[in-house]
Amino acid sequence: MAHAWVLTSRPKAVPVASDFDLVPIPDRPLEDGEIRVRNRWLSVDPYMRARMNAGHGYMPPFILGEPMTGRALGDVVESRHAGFKPGDVVSHMAGWRDEAIVGSSLDPWRIPFSDVPETAWLNGLGAAGLAAWVGLAVIADARAGETLFVSAAAGAVGSVVVQLAKAWGLRVVASAGGPRKAAWALELGADHSIDYKRDPLLETLGAAAPDGIDIYFDNVGGAHLDAALAVSRRGARVAICGMIDSYNGERPLELRHAGRLIAARIRMEGYLVSDHMGARDRFLAEMIPLVRDGRIRNRETVRQGLAAMPEAFLGLFDGMNIGKMLVEIPWRGDGGAKALP
């Protein structure tokens, strides 16, 4: 029997284990246009915290008592969809569970064959990589010779931003929490790395970019966004990809340097990667060779088994992960894959 995690209550601040429950999913036959997928990898992402709140957001909130969703990678074991057959490896949005019935609303997408690690399709070649590429290429219009500041540089998106920006000829100032993460940002090619847990952020950023920054890639919000505005050059661009600093409602957003938006003619734009899926082919055409050749390095922090999903998610907020946080669900046997008439 398949199992899924559900949200039992809406967290007031940082979620706790009792906000989640692992429940069985009733089985049913497939309908036309559906596939049954046995998940092998579950993506764990900060944006999921916002979906735990009630009310209108940029994605619908999780419904209490119903299986939660998120990006996952797995094997098709049954199909009533003309576009998929048993044995296909697919990415889809029915995560937080070990097995899923997936229709078109859950965005099933067959993984193309290529000689890259399969986890890359949830990392540098998945939504994390596309978010980095869109933020740099489309939102910020990054150009060689410019100076980029990126927060959460040791995370799934931020680590790709560092490497893409260097591949495109930018100077990169990275921020990460703790000496291990700050050191990894330097390994990825950053010209300067700030440990924001140790270093005074604004002063250190100013010293690292004495002539100012042209682009800020924001994964954090809060003090990072404020510091970026303070040192932005005229005509700087700010790509708002995430604001993990405020997801738990503990730190209100205070921008002491918001006046710089006017004085420096700064353009600040938020975006959702889901609005840019039409660019996926162009993104993959550029990114697959970079990942294959090792010029874009992916790193994962992996927890084992479906039971580890809440722990892995909560680990995003206490610095547990370097790179992409994933949960692996090991399976034995072929699962009896079959095509249905």
Number of C-alpha atoms within 10 A of each C-alpha: 8 13 18 23 24 21 19 16 17 17 17 12 13 12 18 13 9 11 15 19 16 18 15 12 17 8 10 7 10 17 12 13 14 20 28 23 29 25 27 22 27 32 25 25 19 18 16 17 21 19 21 24 20 14 8 9 10 10 11 13 17 20 17 16 14 14 21 22 21 17 21 29 28 25 23 27 23 24 26 19 20 10 13 21 20 18 17 17 24 21 25 25 22 27 27 28 29 27 23 24 19 21 20 13 9 16 14 23 16 18 14 10 8 10 11 15 10 15 21 20 19 24 24 30 23 17 20 23 28 25 24 26 27 23 27 24 15 13 20 23 12 21 16 12 12 17 24 31 29 30 29 27 33 31 25 27 28 28 32 28 35 30 23 23 25 20 14 15 14 22 22 28 25 30 27 26 19 16 15 12 23 22 17 18 28 19 12 21 20 27 17 20 26 26 19 22 12 10 14 11 19 17 12 17 26 17 12 19 20 10 12 22 27 26 30 29 31 25 23 19 23 18 18 26 24 19 22 30 27 22 23 27 20 17 16 24 26 28 24 21 24 21 18 20 18 16 23 18 14 11 11 11 15 12 17 12 14 15 13 19 19 11 11 16 15 21 16 16 13 12 16 15 18 10 8 13 15 9 14 17 10 10 18 18 10 12 20 18 15 17 19 15 12 11 15 23 17 20 20 18 14 20 17 14 16 22 19 15 25 21 14 22 22 19 15 18 17 9 14 14 21 21 25 26 25 25 26 21 20 12 12 5 5 9 12 8 17 14 15 14 7
